[in-house]
Amino acid sequence: METDINIPKTKAVNVFFQFARMQFYLTVFSNLLPIIISQTNQVCSNEGIKLIALSYKGDIVLLILNLISLLFIWLKEPFARLEFFVMYAINICWSGIMIGQTYLDVTTQPNECEGVILSQKLILFFHLKTHLEVLFTLLSPILFAFRITNLPNSFYAIYLILTANQQQQLCSRDVPNIEFGLIFVALISCLIGLPLNIGLFCTKKVTIPNLFRFLLMLTIIGQSGLIALIYQADADLRSECSPTHLLFRSYFYIIPITILSALSLLFSMPVQDHDEIRQLLIQARLKPLKAQLPVQQDVTKPQVQQQQDEILNRSAIDGGKSQIGAKSQVGAKSQYGTISRRG
């Protein structure tokens, strides 16, 4: 089974999935941030609290709209080009509003509380990253396989931990282990995803499901181990460590969704066994013979095999005839030469 990744419908579904995933992440963050701010007794400005509330309400609405658009584009025949561009424009406008509002708050409120600063970083990162991924999807001939590994998110989580105001090693003794787990998952996914992306670029189709399945299994194992570390570290975490609190609590929602998504892809992919690989090799060897086959619309596999055997037998017979003809000509020349010499 091969899935053409260049058709507009497939790219449109992928685009709306990227937007829906971004809005799900930001909804989780915006829901957890007010709780963490109240628990740590942070003094935040009204503009910062309004920014978090705006992000929460708007992302819920956009999440629902993108999921509806995803299903509509997938089920609609033919491709709903107008509806796709309308919804894409709505996502661009919403990202422009959030980026502009965040920039305005940063310039007018330089001394903001840690929770609001964290929300500003998250809003800017996810909106810019998602639109960059969408542009790659729309303009490039392939779909990049790095996205399923959450590679940018893993590195950004490390950045949030390292740039926090508190010394994170004092927050929990398991923070270095979690940082190592994030780096390990990201780097392994990158090393496996690089040859996969090269294969996608060369073939323009998903023709290497075994490698992609291996990547998904590594992602599931790494994410499962990571959530176990986070669950253990959250028990003895100090309350004043806001960024680490936010990452740990949000991962309780995000990692299960990532694992379920990877499992759904894993079980929906066809198994490429040795017989299928051998058949692909046979087809590659017989590819020069396909041009000689008569064009028929309804030809079964036995008929195709019979036609290929006939072509091979015919070529062998023709080769034998040519050799016999050559020998007979040589014999005839030798006889004529003898007669002429006798004469």
C-alpha positions in Angstrom: 0.0 0.0 0.0 1.4 3.4 -1.1 0.0 6.7 0.0 0.5 9.6 -2.3 1.7 12.5 -0.1 1.6 15.1 -2.9 -2.2 15.2 -3.5 -3.9 18.4 -2.2 -6.3 16.6 0.1 -3.5 14.9 2.1 -1.6 18.1 2.5 -4.8 20.0 3.6 -5.6 17.4 6.2 -2.0 17.5 7.5 -2.2 21.3 7.7 -5.4 21.3 9.8 -3.9 18.6 12.0 -0.9 20.8 12.7 -3.1 23.8 13.7 -5.4 21.6 15.9 -2.4 20.1 17.7 -0.9 23.6 18.3 -4.3 24.8 19.7 -4.6 21.7 21.9 -1.1 22.4 23.4 -1.9 26.0 24.0 -5.2 25.2 25.6 -3.5 22.9 28.1 -0.9 25.5 28.9 -3.5 28.3 29.3 -5.6 26.1 31.5 -2.7 25.2 33.8 -1.0 28.6 34.0 -3.6 30.4 36.2 -3.6 27.4 38.6 0.2 27.6 39.0 0.2 31.4 39.3 -2.3 31.2 42.1 -0.4 28.4 43.9 2.9 30.3 43.8 1.3 33.6 44.8 2.6 35.5 41.8 1.6 39.1 41.2 0.8 39.5 37.5 -0.6 42.4 35.6 -4.2 42.5 34.3 -3.0 42.5 30.7 -1.0 39.3 31.3 -4.0 37.5 32.8 -6.2 38.7 29.9 -3.6 37.4 27.4 -3.8 33.9 29.0 -7.6 34.0 29.1 -7.7 35.2 25.4 -5.4 32.4 24.4 -7.5 29.8 26.2 -10.9 30.8 24.8 -9.7 31.5 21.3 -7.7 28.3 21.0 -10.7 26.2 22.1 -12.8 27.8 19.3 -10.0 27.3 16.7 -9.4 23.7 17.9 -13.0 22.8 17.2 -13.1 24.6 13.9 -9.9 22.9 12.7 -11.1 19.5 13.6 -14.4 20.1 11.8 -12.4 21.4 8.8 -10.1 18.4 8.9 -13.1 16.0 8.7 -14.8 18.1 6.1 -11.8 18.2 3.8 -11.2 14.5 4.2 -14.8 13.5 3.4 -15.5 16.1 0.7 -15.2 15.0 -2.9 -13.7 16.7 -4.9 -11.1 18.6 -2.9 -12.7 21.7 -1.2 -10.2 24.2 -2.3 -12.2 27.3 -1.3 -13.0 26.1 2.1 -9.4 25.1 2.7 -8.1 28.6 1.9 -10.8 30.3 4.0 -10.0 28.2 7.1 -6.3 28.7 6.5 -6.8 32.5 6.4 -8.7 32.3 9.7 -5.7 30.5 11.3 -3.3 33.1 9.9 -5.5 35.9 11.3 -5.7 34.3 14.7 -2.0 33.8 14.9 -1.4 37.4 13.8 -3.7 38.6 16.6 -2.0 36.5 19.3 1.6 37.4 18.2 0.7 41.1 18.0 -1.0 41.1 21.4 2.0 39.2 22.9 4.4 41.7 21.5 2.3 44.6 22.8 2.3 43.1 26.3 6.0 42.5 26.2 6.8 46.1 25.3 4.4 47.7 27.7 4.9 45.4 30.7 8.6 44.6 30.9 8.4 43.6 34.6 5.9 40.8 34.3 5.4 37.8 36.6 7.0 34.5 35.7 3.7 32.8 34.7 2.8 35.4 32.1 6.3 35.5 30.7 6.1 31.7 30.3 2.8 32.1 28.5 4.3 34.7 26.1 7.2 32.4 25.2 4.8 29.5 24.6 2.4 31.6 22.4 5.2 32.9 20.2 7.0 29.6 19.9 4.0 27.4 19.0 2.5 29.9 16.5 5.7 30.6 14.7 6.8 26.9 14.6 3.4 25.7 13.4 3.2 28.2 10.5 6.7 27.3 9.5 5.8 23.6 9.4 2.7 24.4 7.4 4.7 26.4 4.9 7.1 23.4 4.5 4.1 21.1 4.0 2.5 23.3 1.3 5.6 24.2 -0.6 7.8 21.1 -0.4 7.2 17.9 -2.3 7.2 15.7 0.8 5.8 15.6 4.3 8.5 15.8 6.9 8.5 12.9 9.3 10.1 14.8 12.1 6.8 16.2 13.2 5.5 12.9 14.7 8.5 12.8 17.0 7.8 16.2 18.6 11.4 17.1 18.0 11.1 20.9 18.3 8.9 20.6 21.4 11.4 18.4 23.2 14.2 21.0 22.6 12.0 23.9 23.6 11.1 22.1 26.8 14.8 21.9 27.6 15.1 25.7 26.8 12.2 26.5 29.2 13.9 24.6 32.0 17.3 26.1 31.5 16.1 29.7 31.2 13.9 29.6 34.3 14.5 32.1 37.0 14.8 29.3 39.7 17.7 26.9 39.7 15.9 23.8 38.4 18.3 21.4 40.1 17.0 22.7 43.4 13.4 22.1 42.3 13.7 18.4 42.0 16.6 15.9 41.9 15.1 14.2 38.8 15.2 17.3 36.6 18.6 16.3 35.1 17.2 12.9 34.3 14.2 14.4 32.6 16.4 16.8 30.6 18.5 13.7 29.5 15.3 11.9 28.5 14.1 14.8 26.4 17.4 15.1 24.6 17.6 11.3 24.1 14.1 11.1 22.6 14.8 14.1 20.3 18.2 12.9 19.1 17.1 9.3 18.5 14.1 10.5 16.6 16.4 12.9 14.6 18.8 10.1 13.7 16.1 7.7 12.6 14.0 10.4 10.9 16.9 11.7 8.8 17.2 8.6 6.5 13.4 8.4 6.5 13.1 11.9 5.2 15.8 11.1 2.5 13.7 8.1 1.5 10.6 10.2 1.2 12.4 12.8 -0.8 13.7 10.3 -3.3 10.6 8.2 -3.7 7.9 11.0 -3.2 5.8 8.2 -1.6 5.6 6.3 1.6 7.4 3.1 0.4 9.4 2.3 3.5 6.8 1.5 6.2 9.1 -0.7 8.2 11.5 2.1 8.9 8.6 4.4 9.8 7.2 1.7 12.1 10.5 1.5 13.9 10.6 5.2 14.4 7.1 5.1 15.9 8.0 2.3 18.2 11.1 4.3 19.5 8.9 7.3 20.0 6.3 5.3 22.0 9.0 3.7 24.2 10.8 7.0 24.8 7.6 9.0 25.6 6.4 6.2 27.9 9.7 6.3 29.9 9.6 10.0 30.0 6.1 10.2 31.5 7.2 7.7 34.1 10.1 9.9 35.1 7.9 13.0 35.2 5.3 11.3 37.3 8.0 10.3 39.8 9.6 13.8 39.8 6.4 15.7 40.3 5.9 14.2 43.7 8.8 16.0 45.4 8.7 19.2 43.2 9.0 22.5 45.0 6.0 24.8 44.6 7.9 27.9 43.5 9.3 26.2 40.4 6.7 27.5 37.9 8.2 26.4 34.5 9.0 22.9 35.7 5.5 22.7 37.3 3.9 23.7 34.0 5.9 21.3 31.9 5.3 18.4 34.2 1.6 19.0 34.5 1.1 19.6 30.8 3.0 16.5 29.9 0.4 14.4 31.7 -2.0 15.6 29.0 0.3 15.8 26.0 2.3 12.6 26.2 -0.7 10.2 26.3 -2.2 12.0 23.2 1.2 11.6 21.4 1.4 7.9 22.3 -2.2 7.3 21.2 -1.5 9.1 17.9 1.6 7.0 17.3 -0.2 3.8 18.2 -3.1 4.6 15.8 -0.5 5.2 13.0 1.4 2.1 13.9 -1.6 -0.3 13.8 -3.0 1.3 10.7 0.1 0.8 8.6 0.4 -2.3 6.4 3.0 -5.0 7.2 5.7 -5.2 4.6 6.8 -8.8 4.7 9.5 -10.6 2.8 7.1 -11.8 0.1 6.1 -8.2 -0.6 9.7 -7.0 -0.8 10.5 -9.9 -3.1 7.6 -9.0 -5.4 8.8 -5.4 -5.5 12.3 -6.7 -6.6 10.8 -8.9 -9.3 8.7 -6.0 -10.6 11.8 -3.8 -10.7 13.7 -6.5 -12.7 10.8 -7.0 -15.2 10.2 -3.2 -15.6 11.9 -3.1 -19.0 9.5 -5.8 -20.2 6.4 -3.9 -19.3 6.8 -1.6 -22.3 6.3 -4.6 -24.6 3.1 -5.8 -22.9 -0.2 -4.9 -24.7 -2.2 -2.1 -23.0 -5.3 -3.6 -21.3 -7.5 -2.1 -18.7 -8.8 -5.2 -17.0 -5.9 -7.6 -16.8 -5.5 -10.1 -13.9 -2.3 -11.1 -12.3 -2.2 -14.6 -13.9 -2.6 -13.0 -17.4 0.2 -10.5 -16.7 2.5 -13.3 -15.5 1.5 -15.4 -18.6 2.3 -12.5 -20.9 5.7 -11.9 -19.2 6.5 -15.6 -19.6 5.6 -15.6 -23.3 7.9 -12.6 -23.8 10.7 -14.3 -22.1 10.2 -17.6 -24.1 9.9 -15.6 -27.3 13.1 -13.8 -26.7 14.8 -17.1 -25.9 13.4 -18.8 -29.1 14.5 -15.8 -31.2 17.9 -16.0 -29.7 18.1 -19.7 -30.5 16.9 -19.2 -34.1 19.5 -16.5 -34.6 22.3 -18.9 -33.5 21.0 -21.7 -35.7 20.7 -19.3 -38.7 24.3 -18.2 -38.2 25.6 -21.8 -38.0 23.7 -22.7 -41.2 25.1 -19.7 -43.1 28.6 -20.7 -42.0 28.0 -24.3 -43.2 26.6 -23.1 -46.5 29.6 -20.9 -47.1 32.0 -23.7 -46.4 30.2 -26.0 -48.8 30.1 -23.4 -51.6 33.7 -22.7 -51.0 34.6 -26.4 -51.4 32.6 -26.7 -54.6 34.2 -23.7 -56.1 37.6 -25.0 -55.3 36.8 -28.4 -56.8 35.5 -26.7 -59.9 
